[in-house]
């Protein structure tokens, strides 16, 4: 066997990262390499007797590479990559790097899966860069597992929101600040008689009837200025066959963490479930009937979940559900609309927070007679205690206990009737889950789909699907409606953590 190339020769020697003697003219190069924050190794091609490249030998490594591998420099130099296959993966990685040395073409791999050990869940993600150098390869990499996980979870969250939006019984759309239609669900397509591709290439002004565009623009200006948080009006729309139909059109503005406008969220319905409407100047229009008036507060979990819960509550004809309110206009909305029940969505970790306490103080001060329902992914006894101290009629509802579309509406009506409820998430069924099923459920809670779970557990997708079905059955979710069974299972799991 022959190694092409080799370390430069010199006369001096000096220690570095493992006390291997080094030629004097390599000391400066070694110091430069050690200053790099990312791991780096120099690989030389090893050939067989016929002159074919068969392996790569580590001839140089910096301190970051030593720290990553947990080896001293003298333990790394001279190691063949083929000897690392059993621990760190297949021969495919070696083949990729040999191709770099043979072709002279650099290699760029982002989010590359790398197994650190033989353990099933030891896979991390690396950004890998390999460049030809002399008769070998310079290889460097960076651990981007956290970035990959964050993006993967975000992808999963977006997919779940997209599914929830598409399956909603009411028309939902995301609009750009210029009125362009960014996304619509199937119900909007059905109502307007237009297909998804056509709508996604148009502006909302192109489907509004003549004379309606200016009113829509006034609504947008009111939302942008902050005078109102959401608006619901009746407008005429043009269908595919040219006919005009009236739809109740509710629009809310989504802002980023710094308060900058991002987009509009709109919902469409052939009939309004709101008995008290907000006029252009922010005053209430219309007369209240005998139905229970409900106001969803979006401040503690954002406008999109608030819109989802608003839609969920509108399945009940005995509830008059107002457009969601934010913290900025809550006091004014409470004084004007005088809702019977407020629904607060509280994210995990907000129990006992100043934000939540301030919100409850505001409600207690402006509208002490109102009932309050707090919805949260997990059971928070600090919230329960504060609710019982402040309000005569209140309920705490774990998201996992909402087993069907009307469960939350029934709780809201019970609070309006003066019943004080305490909904504790059930942990029955979790004791029946096997260790493997709990592992699958944990990965589901991290946002992984079945394919990604199969990769992480080194099993087939069919095996994961079998575990997921068993989880649904043991948790009693086979007959779940509304929110997907997968999301309900994850929420119940999070409620026990």
N, C-alpha and C positions, 0 to 999 in steps of 0.2 A: 504493500500500500504506500502511496506517496502523498505527501501534503504539499500542495502548490503554494509557494511563498513561505513566509515565516517571519518571526520577529526580527527587527533590525538589530544588528550586532554593534556592540560598543565595548568600552573598557571599564566603566564605572558600574557601581551597583547601588541601589537604595531601596528601602522598604516602602510598601504601600498596600493597604487593604488586604492584609494577609501575609505580609512580610516575605513575598516572593522576591528574590534578587532581580533587579531590573537594570538593563543597560543605561548608561548615563544619558544618552541622547533620547531615551524614551521617557525620562522623568518629567520633562516639560509637557510632553503629549499626555502622559498619565494625569498630570495635575489639571490640564485643561478638561480632560474627560470627566474627572471627578467633580468639576465645577458645574457640570450639567445636572439639572434636577431630574431629568428622565433617565431611566435605565438605558444603557448602550453597550453592545458587545460587537467585537470584530470577529468575523467568521472566515476561515480559510477553507477552500475546497479540497476534499480528499478524493483521489481517483483510484481506480483499480488498475490492474496490470495492463488492461487494454486502453487505459487513458480516459475512461468514462467517469464522470463525476458521480460519486456514490454517497458522499456524506459531507458535512460541514463541521469543522473543529473550532471551538472557541479559543482564540489567541489573545484576546484583550477584553477587559470588562471594566466599567467604572464602578464607583462606590454604590451608586443607586442600583445598579444591576445586582451587586453583591447583596445589598439589603433586601431586594425583591426576592431573590432566590434563597436567602438565608445561608449562603455559602461564602467562604473566604475566597479571595482572588486566586490563591494557589490551588483551591479546590475546584475552581471553575475552568481555569486555563488548561487546555488539553482535552476537555470533555467533548465527546462527539454528540451532535444533536440526536442521532439515532438512538443513543442510549437513554434519552429522556422520554421516549415514546410512551413507555408503560405508565409513567407518572403524569405526563403533561399532554397526552393526546396522540393522534394518529400520525402515520407517516405523511399525510397530506401536507402538514406544515413544513416538513423538510423538503418535499417536492416543490412547494411554492418558492422557497428560498433558493434552492438549486436552480430554478428557472431564472431567478434574478441574476445569479452569477453567470449563467450560460447566455442569456439573451441581452444582458446589459440594460434591461428595462427596470425602472424602480417599481416597487410594490407598495400600494397604499391600501390598508384595510381599516375600516372604521367599525367600532362595536364588534370586534372579532372575539368569538367565544374561546376562552382559554381555561383549561382545567389545571388548577394548581396542584392537585393531588388526586389520588385514586378515589377519594370520597365523592359520593354521588352529587352532592350539592356544593362542590368546590369551584364551580365554573364562575369565572369573572369575565369582564368585558375589557378589551384593550383596543386602543388606537395604535396600529402598527405601521411603521415606516421602514422599508428596507431598500438600500441603494447599493449598486455594484461599486466595489472599491478594490483596485488592483486585481488580484485573482480570487477575490472573495466577496463578502457582503458586509456592510455595516448595518446593523439591526438596532432600532430603538423603538420603545413602546411607552405607552402611558395608560395607567389604570383609569378607566372611565366608567366603572361599574355604577357609581352613584348617578352619573348623568344618564346612563342607559336606563336604569331603574326608574328614574324620575320621568323620563320621556315615555317609557313603556306604561307607567301608571297613568300618565296624562292621556296617552292614546286610549287606554282602557276606559278611563272616565269619559272621554269624548265619545267613544263608541256607545257606552251605556246611555249617555245623554241623547245621542243620535237615535238610538232605538226607542227610548222613551218618547222622544219628540215625534218620531214617525208613527208610533202606535197610539198616540194620544187621540181621544175621541173628539177633540176640537182642533180646528185649523191653527197651526203654529208656523211662524216664519221669522227668520232673522234678516233684518234689512240693514244695508250700509247707511252711513250718515247722509249719503246723497240720494237715498231712496231705492238704490239697487237691491234686487232680491238676491240675497246670498244663499239662503237655504229655505226650503219649504217642506212640509210633510205631506203625506198622501191625502189627508183630509182637505187641505187647501186646494190641491189638484182636483179633487172630486167636486168641491163646491164651485170652483171656477170653470170646470170642464177643460182644464189645460193640463198638458203633461209637464213633468218635472223639468225636462230639458228646456222647454220653451220659457217657463216662468223664470228659471235660473239665469236666463240671458236678458231679462227685462228689468224695468223699474216698476215699483208699485204704482207710479203715476200712469203707466201704460194700461193698467187693468182697472183703474178707477174711471167711473163715468164722467163725461164732461160736466164741469161745474163743481166736482168734488175735490179736485187737486189742490185748490187754494186752501180749503179747510184743513186738508191733511198737512200742508206746509205750516199752517198756523199752529197745529198741534205740536209738530216737531220743534218749532221755535220756542213754544212754551216749555217743552221738556228740556231743551238745550239750556234755556235761561235759568232753569231750576224752579220756576214758578209752580210747576206740578211734577209729580213723580211718574204718573201714568194717566192716561185718558181713555175713556170708552165712548164711542159715538156710533151712530148708525150712518153708513155710507152706501152708495150705490156702486156696484162693480159690473164690469162687462164680461160676460161669459164668452166661450169660444164661438158659439153660434150667433153672437152679436146681441143677445138678449141682456137686459139689465136686471140685476137681482140685488136686494137689500141685505146687507150683512152687518152685524154688530162687530165693530172693529176696535180692539183694545190695543194700545201701543204703550210700551214702557222703554225707557232709555237705560242702557247698560253702560256703566262707567268703570274705568280701571281704578287701581288702588289710590291713585293720585287725584281722582275725581274727573279725569279727562273722558269725554264721551267716546265710546267704542262703537256701539251699534244700537239698533232698535230691535226689540222683541215684540212681535205683533201676534195677536190671536184673532181668529175669525169664527163667528158662529151665526147661524140663521136666526137665532133669537137671543135676547139678552137675559142673563140671570142676575143682572144688577138692577135693583129698584131705585137706588139713589145714584144718579149720575153726576159727574163733575162737568160744569160748563167751562167755556173758554176762559172766563175770568177767575176760575178756581172755586166758585160758589156751587152749592148743591142745586141740582135741577130735578124736578119730579117729586112726586109724593111717595112717602114710605107706606108700605102696606103692613100686614101683620106678620110677615116673615121675619125670621131672626137675621139681623144684619151682622155680617162677619167681615173683619179686616185682618188681612195677613200682613205681618210686619217683616220686611225683607232685610233689615239692617244687620242682623246677626249671622246671616248665612248667604246673603246675596240675592239679586233680583231674579235670576233664573230658577232657583229652587222655589222662591216665593211664587213665581208664575205657575210652576208645576203644581204646588199645593192649592193655589187659587183654582186652577182647572179641576183638580181632584175634588174640591168642595162643591163645585158647581153641578155635580151630578144630582144633588138634592134640590128638589123644587121648593122645599120649605126654608132654604137658606138664600139670603140675598148677599152675594159676595162682592164686596167692593174691590176696585183695583188695588194692588199691593201698595203699602206705604213704606217709605224709608225713614231713617232717624231725623233727617232734616225737616220734613214736613209733618212729622207724626203728631205733634201737639195740635197743630192747626186742623189736621184731619180728624182727630179725636173730638175737638170742640164742634166742628161742623157736622160730621156724620153721626156722632154719638153711637158707635156700633155696640151691639149687645155682647159680642164676644171678640176677643183678639187672639190670633194664633201667632205665637212667636216660635221661630225655628232657631234652635241653639246648637252650634257646632260643639263637638267633643272638646273638653278642656275649658269651656266658658262658664261652668258652674262656679259661682262665687266671684266671678270677674266684676270689675268696676263697670264695664260696658253693660253687662246684664243688669246689675243692681241699679244703674242709672236709668235704664229703660223701664224697669219695674217701678221705680220711684216716680218717673214721669207719668206712667199710666195711672198709678195710685193717686197722684195729685190732680190730674186733669179729668179722669173718668173713673173714680173709685168704685162705681157700681157695676162696671163691666166685668164679665167673666173672662178668664185667661186660660188658654190652653198652650202649654209648652211642648213642642215636638223636638226630640233629640235622638241621635243614633244610639246613645247608650243612657242607662239609668243614672241620673245624677241627683242624689238625695239632698245635696245642698240647695238645688233649685226647688225641690219639693218643699223643703223647710221654709224657704223665702216666700213661696207661693201661699202656703198655708197661713203664714204670719200676716200677709198683706191683703189677701183677697178672700171673700167669703165663698165664692164659687170658682174653682180652678181645677185643672187636671194636668197631670204630667203623662205624656204619651211617648213611649219608645217607638221609634220607626218600625222596629221589628214586630211590634204588636199590631200593626196595621195590616190585617190579613186580607182585606178586600177593599174595593174602591170606596165603599161607604163607611168604613170603620171610623175614619177621622171625622166625617160629617156627623155620625151618630154621637161621638164624644162631644163635639162642639154643641150639638143640640141639647145634650144632657147638661152641660155647663150652663147653657142659656136658661135651662129650666131650674137651675139652682142646685144641681147635684155635684158634690165634690168627689172627684174620682182620682184614683191612683193606679195607673197602669204600669205594672212592673213586667219587664221582658221575661218571657218564659225560657228557662234553660233546660226544660225537659226535652229529651231527644239527643242532647249533646253527649250524655253519658253512654248512649248506644253507639256513638261513632267510634270506629276503629282508629288506631294511630295513623294508618295510611289515609283514611278519610279526613282526619283532622289536618294532616299535612296538605292534602288537596284543598281543603277549605281555607287554610291559611294563605296558600298561594292565590286562591281566588280573591281573597280580601286584599292582596297586594296588587290586584288589577290584571293578573295573567289570564289569558284565554286558555282553552283546553290544549291547544297546540303548544303554547309556551310552557304550560304545566307539565306536559309530557316530556318536553326537552329538559326541564329542570329536574325531573324525577327519573329520567332515563327509562321511561316506559312508553307504551304505545298510546296514541290518542284514544283508541277504543277502550283501553284500560281506564283512562281518566274519565271518559264518558260514563263508564260503568260505576266508578266511584261517585261521580256527581249525581247520578240517578239515585244511588243508595242514600246519599246525603239528603236529597230532597224528600225521599220517602221517610227517613227516620225523623226529619224535622217537621213532617206533616205539611209539606209545601206542594204536594202533587196537584192539589186542587186550587192552588193560589191563582188569583186573577189580578188584573191591574199591573202593579209593579212586577217586574220579572222575578221568577223563582230564584234565579241566581243572585239578584240584588237583595232579595229578602233573606236568603241564606247568609250572605256576607254581613248584612246589617245585624242579624241575630248573633253571628259569631263575634262581631265587634262589641256588641252589647255585653258580652260575657268577659271581655278582656279588662 
